[in-house]
């Protein structure tokens, strides 16, 4: 019986740690952005993107491109920088 308890107690502790750790990590990893959003989208600017007037202007002119990039990158995407390419890409 003692042998069984010696194996069950550490296993139960390990299972409880594995069950709680991902939730705690997700709660601690909040987006670091400024809270500003690109007009016409649900995409947030990063702190650097919010400070850069050129990035804000390009994003405001091209909300469809911002949305497309956010879709590719997934949840948690924040616009860091935007540049207008010479050939309309």
DRENLOGU-452765 format. One record per residue (C-alpha): x, y, z; chain; residue in one letter; residue number from 1. Coordinates in steps of 0.001 Angstrom, whole numbers, plus 500000, padded with zeros to 6 digits. Layout:
<drenzas>
drenza east=X; north=Y; up=Z; mol=A; type=A; seq=NUM
...
</drenzas>
This chain:
<drenzas>
drenza east=500000; north=500000; up=500000; mol=A; type=X; seq=1
drenza east=502834; north=502410; up=500836; mol=A; type=X; seq=2
drenza east=504407; north=501756; up=497461; mol=A; type=X; seq=3
drenza east=501152; north=502600; up=495722; mol=A; type=X; seq=4
drenza east=500857; north=505893; up=497647; mol=A; type=X; seq=5
drenza east=504490; north=506746; up=496796; mol=A; type=X; seq=6
drenza east=503643; north=506549; up=493096; mol=A; type=X; seq=7
drenza east=500169; north=508081; up=493168; mol=A; type=X; seq=8
drenza east=501029; north=511239; up=495157; mol=A; type=X; seq=9
drenza east=503757; north=512525; up=492783; mol=A; type=X; seq=10
drenza east=501667; north=511597; up=489753; mol=A; type=X; seq=11
drenza east=498677; north=513531; up=491116; mol=A; type=X; seq=12
drenza east=500886; north=516541; up=491804; mol=A; type=X; seq=13
drenza east=502288; north=516423; up=488263; mol=A; type=X; seq=14
drenza east=498828; north=516203; up=486711; mol=A; type=X; seq=15
drenza east=497600; north=519179; up=488746; mol=A; type=X; seq=16
drenza east=500609; north=521285; up=487715; mol=A; type=X; seq=17
drenza east=500156; north=520399; up=484055; mol=A; type=X; seq=18
drenza east=496449; north=521242; up=484208; mol=A; type=X; seq=19
drenza east=496951; north=524684; up=485802; mol=A; type=X; seq=20
drenza east=500189; north=525951; up=484212; mol=A; type=X; seq=21
drenza east=498902; north=526624; up=480654; mol=A; type=X; seq=22
drenza east=495983; north=528676; up=482011; mol=A; type=X; seq=23
drenza east=498253; north=530715; up=484257; mol=A; type=X; seq=24
drenza east=500673; north=531356; up=481407; mol=A; type=X; seq=25
drenza east=497868; north=532482; up=479105; mol=A; type=X; seq=26
drenza east=496542; north=534880; up=481733; mol=A; type=X; seq=27
drenza east=500009; north=536389; up=482228; mol=A; type=X; seq=28
drenza east=500571; north=536899; up=478491; mol=A; type=X; seq=29
drenza east=498329; north=539854; up=477765; mol=A; type=X; seq=30
drenza east=498895; north=541902; up=474594; mol=A; type=X; seq=31
drenza east=501479; north=544601; up=475153; mol=A; type=X; seq=32
drenza east=500020; north=547170; up=472771; mol=A; type=X; seq=33
drenza east=498823; north=550669; up=473302; mol=A; type=X; seq=34
drenza east=495124; north=549878; up=473063; mol=A; type=X; seq=35
drenza east=494836; north=551937; up=469860; mol=A; type=X; seq=36
drenza east=493132; north=550177; up=466958; mol=A; type=X; seq=37
drenza east=493567; north=550594; up=463215; mol=A; type=X; seq=38
drenza east=490446; north=552456; up=462001; mol=A; type=X; seq=39
drenza east=487943; north=550108; up=460368; mol=A; type=X; seq=40
drenza east=489530; north=546980; up=461838; mol=A; type=X; seq=41
drenza east=489851; north=545113; up=465120; mol=A; type=X; seq=42
drenza east=493650; north=545145; up=464805; mol=A; type=X; seq=43
drenza east=495589; north=546889; up=467567; mol=A; type=X; seq=44
drenza east=498765; north=548888; up=467111; mol=A; type=X; seq=45
drenza east=501818; north=547836; up=469085; mol=A; type=X; seq=46
drenza east=503298; north=550570; up=471261; mol=A; type=X; seq=47
drenza east=505847; north=551405; up=468545; mol=A; type=X; seq=48
drenza east=503191; north=551339; up=465820; mol=A; type=X; seq=49
drenza east=500965; north=553706; up=467791; mol=A; type=X; seq=50
drenza east=503828; north=556199; up=468148; mol=A; type=X; seq=51
drenza east=504778; north=556143; up=464439; mol=A; type=X; seq=52
drenza east=502638; north=558647; up=462506; mol=A; type=X; seq=53
drenza east=503618; north=557130; up=459145; mol=A; type=X; seq=54
drenza east=502540; north=553628; up=460226; mol=A; type=X; seq=55
drenza east=499223; north=554996; up=461491; mol=A; type=X; seq=56
drenza east=498598; north=556880; up=458213; mol=A; type=X; seq=57
drenza east=499429; north=553903; up=455971; mol=A; type=X; seq=58
drenza east=497276; north=551569; up=458078; mol=A; type=X; seq=59
drenza east=494345; north=554002; up=457992; mol=A; type=X; seq=60
drenza east=494593; north=554222; up=454173; mol=A; type=X; seq=61
drenza east=494711; north=550415; up=453757; mol=A; type=X; seq=62
drenza east=492491; north=548708; up=456357; mol=A; type=X; seq=63
drenza east=491876; north=545727; up=454032; mol=A; type=X; seq=64
drenza east=495619; north=545002; up=453923; mol=A; type=X; seq=65
drenza east=495834; north=545281; up=457705; mol=A; type=X; seq=66
drenza east=492924; north=542844; up=458140; mol=A; type=X; seq=67
drenza east=494481; north=540392; up=455650; mol=A; type=X; seq=68
drenza east=497801; north=540420; up=457494; mol=A; type=X; seq=69
drenza east=496099; north=539962; up=460856; mol=A; type=X; seq=70
drenza east=494230; north=536951; up=459458; mol=A; type=X; seq=71
drenza east=497501; north=535369; up=458328; mol=A; type=X; seq=72
drenza east=499312; north=536037; up=461586; mol=A; type=X; seq=73
drenza east=496561; north=534887; up=463937; mol=A; type=X; seq=74
drenza east=495309; north=536022; up=467310; mol=A; type=X; seq=75
drenza east=497394; north=538445; up=469286; mol=A; type=X; seq=76
drenza east=498620; north=540222; up=466143; mol=A; type=X; seq=77
drenza east=499576; north=543853; up=466659; mol=A; type=X; seq=78
drenza east=500663; north=546204; up=463902; mol=A; type=X; seq=79
drenza east=504280; north=547128; up=464563; mol=A; type=X; seq=80
drenza east=505163; north=548986; up=461351; mol=A; type=X; seq=81
drenza east=503707; north=549636; up=457910; mol=A; type=X; seq=82
drenza east=505480; north=550629; up=454713; mol=A; type=X; seq=83
drenza east=504023; north=551448; up=451317; mol=A; type=X; seq=84
drenza east=505705; north=549291; up=448682; mol=A; type=X; seq=85
drenza east=506405; north=550919; up=445300; mol=A; type=X; seq=86
drenza east=504475; north=548363; up=443226; mol=A; type=X; seq=87
drenza east=501158; north=548376; up=445159; mol=A; type=X; seq=88
drenza east=501746; north=545050; up=446940; mol=A; type=X; seq=89
</drenzas>
